């Protein structure tokens, strides 16, 4: 998937934008967790098998970090002035080794400030598994240059 820069003016309220797909290997899950979220069910296969998950699972932030970095930043990163808030981050289902996850981001609020040449956008991220079940969702509000 080739991702090109997009103008913030191109976005439409409630119209989803594809962020691509990620499939995490066992080693990717472990490496990310060791650096960012070193809980045993992310870092230790045997401990994970004895956990409520019955297997190694990705850290909740891993999906967002990867798909945001690979998908959203190449499209809109050049327009960012600052992040304002993160809300309603929900971890609805675990992400297991070699499970394919697809990301979409949906602009759900847009407010332009012509005097300051800014646009505030609330982006709703949705991550779904192969069965189209919602795995994770969150809202991120960002101030963009206009």
N, C-alpha and C positions, 0 to 999 in steps of 0.2 A: 504494500500500500504506500503510494507516494503521497506525501502530505505537503501542501503548499500553503504559504502565508495567506491569510484571509483578512479582509477589512472587517472591523467591528460593525461597520454599517451594513454588512451583508447578512447579519444574523436576523432571524425572525423569531418572535416570541413563540414558545411551545413547539418549535421545529427542531427535532433531534439532529445531532451531528455525530457521525461515526468516528469513534476513537480507535477502532481496530480491535484486534483480538490478541490475547496472551494465553499461553499455556506454560505453566511453571513446572520446571523439573524439581526433583527432590533436592538437588544441590542448590538450586536458586532459592528455594524456600528456606533452607537451612542457612545459607550465606546471608540472606537479607535479615533473617531473624537474629542471627548472631550479632549483627551490626546494629539492629534497631529494636528488636523485641524478643530478647533471649528467654522466652518461656519454653519449657520442655516439649510441649506439644507442637512447637514450631522447629525445634532443634534436635530432638532425640526421637528417632523412629520407634524404638521400643516403648518409651514413655508415652508417645503419642498413641500407640496401639492400645494402651491401657487407659487412655483418657476417654472422656465422653465422646470424642470425635472418632475413635477407633482407627486412627491413622494420622499421618503427618498432615498438618494444615498450614496454609499461608497466613502470615500476619495480616490483620485487617487493613493496615495501611499500605501493604505491598501492591495490591491491585490499583489503588488510586495513584500511588507514586509512579508506577510503570506506565499506565495508560495516560495519565496527565502529562508525563514527560514525553512519551512517544507520540501522542496524538494532539492534545490541546496546546501545549507550548509551541510546537512548530507552526500551528495555525494562528494562534492569538497572542503568543508571548511578546511579540514586538509591540503590542498595543497596551501592555500592562503598566500602570502607574504604581498600584499597590493592591494587595489583598486587604479586604475589610473584615470578613468573618467567615467562619465555617459553622454550619448548623445542620442539625438533624442527620448526623452521620450514623447510619444504622447498618449493623453487621447481621444480615438476615440468615445466611447460610454459610457454612465453611467452604473454603476453596481447597481442594485436595490436589495432590501431585498429578500432573498430566491432565488436569481438567481444563477444558477450553472455556475461557471467559471473554465475553464481548462487552465493550464499553460504548456508551452513548452519553453525550452531554446535551442538555436541553436548556436554552435560555428561557427562564420563567419570569424574569422581571428585568425591565430595561428602563432606565431613567437618564435622560440627557440633561446636562447643565451647560447650556451654550455660553454662559459668561465665563465659566472656568475651562471650557473646551474639554469636558470630560463626559463619559458615559459610565454609569454604574450598572453592572449586570449581575444578576444572581443566576448562577449556572447550576442546574441539577444534574448530578452524575448518576448514572445507572449502570450497574454491572450485572450481566446475566450469564447463566450457564448454558450448556448445550440444549437443555430442555426449555430454554427461554424463561427459566425461573429467576426471579430477582435475588441476587446474592448480596448486593450491597447498594446503598444509595446515600447520597449526601448533597448538601447545597453549599456552594462556595460563592461569596459575593466579592466582586473584583471591581476596582475603579480603573477604567481604560482611558487612554488619551483619545480624543476625537479628531 
